[in-house]
Amino acid sequence: MTQAEQTFQALRIFFTGVGGQGTLLATRLVGEAALEEGLPVAMSEIHGMAQRGGVVESSVVVGNVCSPTIADGEADIVLAFEPLEAARALPKCHSKTLVISSTVPVVPFTVATGQAEYPAIEDLLGAVRSRFASVIEVDTAALARDAGSERAANLVMLGVLAGTGRLPVSMGSWQEALRRILPERVQEVNRRAFQTGYSLGREL
């Protein structure tokens, strides 16, 4: 048994967003980083219509738990890449869940065509804040843009998660996961985005 396994039991991380936000990549990177650290990992399949901008949900369970399934009330961390999906994920949470949510909406087709109205961001995040003390709101577009590409918003979110220290994974293991998984042509900008999020997570 590794030292990490001796000091850590289990952590259930629920990911939610919409197609095109890199939910699958973020899920895989968390799993790879935990494996690099020597922790047992179980990952779920991705659910949703990712290629059509539909809702995408996935999970990573790290530690001494056999199933990757996260039932209602079981998520220790929710990583929401979109604020409406953060509000929709509330049933997955328990009283001590840490919610990390982007504040940047992805407007659904029905809203763009005038068939529906997107809720006010403050109302969505206010509903989350009213239930949980541990909520981190991230302007992913601005931070990713500062790092060099708004497409790296998912790496900003991942960096915030890493920076909180809730998942016992060293920076070396995170960096190795990024090196192995990310294509070489986007390594630099994604590393900058990750570091930007990491710095924010460390401050909170």
Disulfide bonds with the S-S distance in Angstrom:
none
